[in-house]
Amino acid sequence: MALKGIDISKWQTGIDLSKVDCDFVIVKATEGIGYVDRKCDSFYQQAKRLGKKLGFYHFARPTKNNDPVREADFFYENCKGYFGKAIPILDWEAENKQNVAYAKAWLDRVYQRSGVKPVIYMSESVANAYNWSSVANADYGLWVAKYRDNNPDYNYNMANAGTRPRVKWWKFYCMWQWTSSGRLNGYNGNLDCNVFYGDGTTWDKYAGKSGTTQPVKPTQPVKKSNEEIANEVINGAWGNGEDRKKRLTDAGYNYTVVQAIVNKKMAAKNQSVYYVVKSGDTLSGIASKYGTTYQQLAKINGIANPNKIYPGQKIRVK
């Protein structure tokens, strides 16, 4: 099972989480040693009231003027009420990305003070560019970002997400941010969209709710059936021609099998279906059974007067 959700900050001011489809919400809390996101608590409390799973993050500023312990303490002091209820996260994407020791010191300090092991967020490229073995071996979970492109993706349709990230030091990652151009019904703007590889119980373990702070290997997302993918292909979600073949293959599906199902469905869809009129039938009643209108049935069957049909008459309904 997998959960779908968003991460937000003051830049999403005005978002009404009750109108946006999401299983979890991750809010920006702090940055450096002096910044608290002004929308953090209002977003957090709104999501909490709605029963969403929660996370909160600190944007690291590992410059020569900062110190990892001071940053960790600043995060902890401003977010005391969230620990044990939501997943704490270190957002590692600012300057000095190669300073693994700084990130490890921050994670250790937060764990020391809260008893909860934070998750670290970074791009796939950063995860593979530096030696993160000290962080991975200490069981700090990974939230990884990898985008195929900047084109809009609608309502968590991951057909255009591309191949899943591959990381060097972690055996698995708990979450993938696959677009920063997500569009969801209920909000007029781009959103970061994410998939969490686990259920609500797994999320709670990362948040420290169960009394354990050891990351548990998440369940992998349930792969859709070939039948489901074929329906998505028919609805236009996987492109055409070689592009379709590449997308399906990259996503781990057998293109030949899926395409065969598509062809069969399209052939059945184009096949005519007939109904034999019985005593008491009306054209409008027949139309209702087959999800169409009596006007459409009259048109495709050349019936001049829709009120005049007779038992035994063969009427095309599809």
C-alpha positions in Angstrom: 0.0 0.0 0.0 1.1 3.6 -0.6 -0.1 7.0 0.6 -0.2 10.1 -1.5 0.4 13.6 -0.2 1.9 17.1 -0.5 4.5 19.3 1.2 3.6 23.0 1.7 4.9 26.2 3.2 3.9 29.9 3.2 4.1 29.9 -0.6 0.8 27.9 -0.5 -1.0 30.5 1.6 -4.7 30.2 0.9 -4.8 26.5 0.3 -7.9 24.8 1.8 -6.7 21.3 2.7 -10.3 20.1 3.1 -10.7 20.6 -0.7 -7.4 18.9 -1.7 -7.1 15.2 -2.0 -4.2 14.0 0.1 -3.4 11.3 2.7 -0.6 13.3 4.3 0.6 16.9 4.6 4.2 17.9 5.4 4.7 21.5 6.5 7.7 23.7 6.5 8.5 24.6 10.1 11.9 26.3 10.4 15.0 27.4 8.5 18.5 28.0 9.7 18.7 29.4 13.3 16.2 32.3 13.1 13.3 31.6 10.7 9.9 30.1 11.5 7.4 29.6 8.6 4.4 31.8 9.5 2.0 29.3 8.1 3.4 26.3 9.8 1.1 25.9 12.7 -2.1 26.9 10.9 -1.4 24.3 8.2 -0.5 21.7 10.8 -3.6 22.2 12.9 -5.9 22.3 9.8 -4.4 19.0 8.5 -4.6 17.5 12.0 -8.3 18.4 12.3 -8.9 16.7 8.9 -7.2 13.5 10.1 -4.3 13.7 7.8 -0.9 12.1 8.5 1.6 14.8 9.3 5.2 15.7 8.8 7.2 18.9 9.5 10.6 19.9 8.2 13.6 22.1 8.8 15.4 23.7 5.8 19.1 23.4 6.6 21.5 26.3 6.2 25.0 24.7 6.6 27.0 27.9 6.2 30.2 28.8 8.1 28.1 31.1 10.4 25.8 28.2 11.4 26.2 25.2 13.6 24.3 21.9 13.2 23.5 21.6 16.9 22.2 25.2 17.1 20.0 24.5 14.0 18.7 21.3 15.5 18.0 23.0 18.9 16.2 25.8 17.1 14.0 23.3 15.2 13.3 21.3 18.4 12.4 24.3 20.5 10.0 25.6 18.0 8.3 22.3 17.2 8.2 20.5 20.6 4.5 19.8 20.3 4.8 18.0 17.0 7.2 15.3 18.0 5.7 11.9 18.5 2.7 13.0 16.3 4.3 13.8 13.0 7.5 12.8 11.1 10.4 15.2 11.7 12.4 15.9 8.5 15.7 17.6 7.6 15.4 19.3 4.2 18.9 19.0 2.7 19.1 21.1 -0.5 20.8 24.4 0.4 24.4 25.3 0.0 27.3 23.0 1.1 25.4 19.8 0.2 28.6 17.8 0.5 28.8 18.4 4.2 27.5 15.0 5.3 28.9 15.4 8.8 26.8 18.6 9.3 23.6 16.7 8.3 24.5 13.8 10.5 25.2 16.0 13.5 21.8 17.7 13.0 20.0 14.4 12.8 21.8 13.0 15.9 21.0 16.1 17.9 17.3 16.0 17.1 17.2 12.3 17.9 19.0 12.9 21.2 16.5 15.6 22.3 13.3 14.1 21.0 13.8 10.4 20.9 12.5 10.3 17.4 14.8 9.6 14.4 14.2 12.3 11.7 14.0 11.5 8.0 16.3 13.4 5.6 15.1 14.8 2.3 17.5 15.3 -0.7 17.6 14.8 -4.5 18.6 11.6 -6.1 21.7 13.2 -7.4 22.9 14.4 -4.0 22.1 11.0 -2.5 24.4 9.4 -4.9 27.1 12.1 -5.2 28.4 11.9 -1.6 29.1 9.2 1.0 26.0 9.0 3.1 26.8 5.6 4.7 27.0 7.1 8.2 23.5 8.5 7.9 22.0 5.4 6.2 23.7 3.0 8.7 22.3 5.0 11.6 18.8 4.2 10.3 17.8 7.7 9.3 15.1 7.3 6.7 15.3 8.9 3.2 12.8 11.0 1.3 14.2 11.4 -2.2 13.3 13.8 -4.9 13.5 13.0 -8.6 11.5 14.8 -11.4 11.2 13.6 -15.0 10.3 17.1 -16.2 8.5 20.3 -15.1 5.3 19.6 -17.0 2.1 19.6 -14.9 0.9 16.3 -13.5 -2.8 16.1 -12.5 -4.3 14.4 -9.5 -1.4 12.1 -8.7 -1.4 10.5 -12.2 2.2 9.1 -12.1 2.1 8.0 -15.8 4.6 10.8 -16.5 6.7 10.4 -13.4 9.5 8.4 -15.1 11.6 5.7 -13.6 11.8 5.5 -9.8 14.9 6.9 -8.1 17.9 4.7 -7.4 20.1 5.5 -4.4 23.4 4.1 -3.4 23.6 4.1 0.4 20.1 3.3 1.5 18.5 -0.1 1.0 15.2 1.6 0.5 13.6 5.0 0.8 10.3 5.7 2.5 9.1 8.5 0.2 9.5 9.9 -3.3 8.8 13.4 -4.4 8.2 12.9 -8.1 7.0 16.4 -9.2 7.0 20.0 -8.1 4.4 20.8 -10.8 1.5 18.7 -9.4 -2.0 20.0 -9.9 -4.8 18.9 -7.6 -8.5 19.7 -7.7 -9.3 22.3 -5.1 -6.1 24.4 -5.5 -5.1 26.7 -8.3 -1.4 26.3 -8.4 1.6 24.0 -8.5 2.2 21.6 -5.6 5.0 19.2 -4.6 3.4 15.7 -4.9 4.8 12.7 -3.1 4.2 9.0 -2.6 4.9 7.3 0.7 5.7 3.6 0.5 3.7 2.3 3.4 0.4 2.5 5.2 -0.7 4.7 8.1 0.9 2.3 10.6 4.2 2.6 8.9 3.9 6.4 8.9 3.2 6.4 12.6 6.3 4.4 13.3 8.4 7.0 11.5 6.7 9.6 13.6 7.6 7.7 16.8 4.0 7.0 17.7 4.5 3.3 18.3 7.4 3.8 20.8 10.0 2.7 18.3 12.1 5.1 16.3 13.7 2.5 14.0 12.5 3.0 10.4 10.6 0.0 9.2 11.0 -1.1 5.6 7.9 0.2 3.9 5.7 -2.0 1.9 6.2 -1.5 -1.8 3.4 0.1 -3.7 0.9 -2.4 -5.1 1.5 -2.6 -8.9 -1.5 -2.0 -11.0 -2.9 -4.9 -13.0 -2.5 -5.0 -16.7 -6.2 -4.5 -17.0 -6.1 -1.3 -15.0 -3.1 0.0 -17.1 -4.9 -0.9 -20.3 -7.9 1.2 -19.2 -5.5 4.1 -18.5 -3.9 3.7 -21.9 -7.4 3.9 -23.6 -8.0 7.1 -21.6 -4.9 8.6 -22.9 -2.7 8.5 -19.8 0.3 6.7 -21.4 0.8 8.5 -24.7 1.1 6.8 -28.1 3.4 4.8 -30.2 7.1 4.5 -29.1 6.5 7.0 -26.3 3.8 4.7 -24.8 6.1 1.7 -25.2 8.9 3.4 -23.4 6.7 4.7 -20.6 5.2 1.3 -19.9 8.5 -0.4 -20.0 10.2 2.1 -17.7 7.3 1.7 -15.3 7.8 -2.1 -15.2 4.9 -3.2 -17.4 5.0 -5.6 -20.3 4.1 -3.4 -23.3 3.1 -6.3 -25.5 0.7 -7.7 -22.9 -0.9 -4.4 -22.1 -1.3 -3.4 -25.8 -3.0 -6.7 -26.5 -5.6 -6.0 -23.8 -6.0 -2.5 -25.2 -6.6 -3.9 -28.7 -9.1 -6.4 -27.5 -11.0 -3.8 -25.5 -11.1 -1.4 -28.4 -12.4 -4.1 -30.8 -15.2 -5.0 -28.3 -16.0 -1.3 -27.9 -16.4 -0.9 -31.6 -18.6 -4.0 -32.0 -22.3 -3.3 -32.4 -24.8 -4.6 -29.8 -28.5 -5.2 -30.5 -31.6 -5.6 -28.4 -34.8 -7.4 -29.4 -37.9 -5.5 -28.4 -40.4 -7.2 -26.1 -44.0 -6.5 -25.4 -44.4 -3.3 -23.3 -40.9 -1.9 -24.1 -40.5 1.7 -24.9 -37.5 3.3 -26.7 -36.8 5.5 -23.7 -36.9 2.5 -21.4 -34.4 0.6 -23.6 -32.2 3.7 -23.9 -32.1 4.0 -20.1 -30.9 0.3 -19.7 -28.0 1.0 -22.0 -27.0 4.4 -20.8 -28.0 6.4 -23.8 -31.0 8.5 -25.0 -34.0 7.5 -27.1 -33.0 10.3 -29.5 -29.7 8.5 -30.1 -31.3 5.1 -30.6 -33.8 6.6 -33.0 -31.0 8.2 -35.0 -28.8 5.1 -35.4 -31.7 2.9 -36.1 -33.5 5.2 -38.6 -36.7 5.3 -36.4 -38.8 8.2 -37.6 -41.4 7.9 -34.7 -39.8 7.0 -31.3 -43.2 6.1 -30.0 -43.6 3.3 -32.6 -41.6 0.2 -32.0 -42.9 -3.4 -32.0 -42.1 -6.8 -30.3 -39.5 -8.7 -32.2 -37.9 -5.6 -33.7 -34.1 -5.7 -33.5 -32.6 -2.4 -32.3 -29.0 -1.4 -32.3 -28.1 -0.1 -28.8 -24.3 0.3 -29.1 
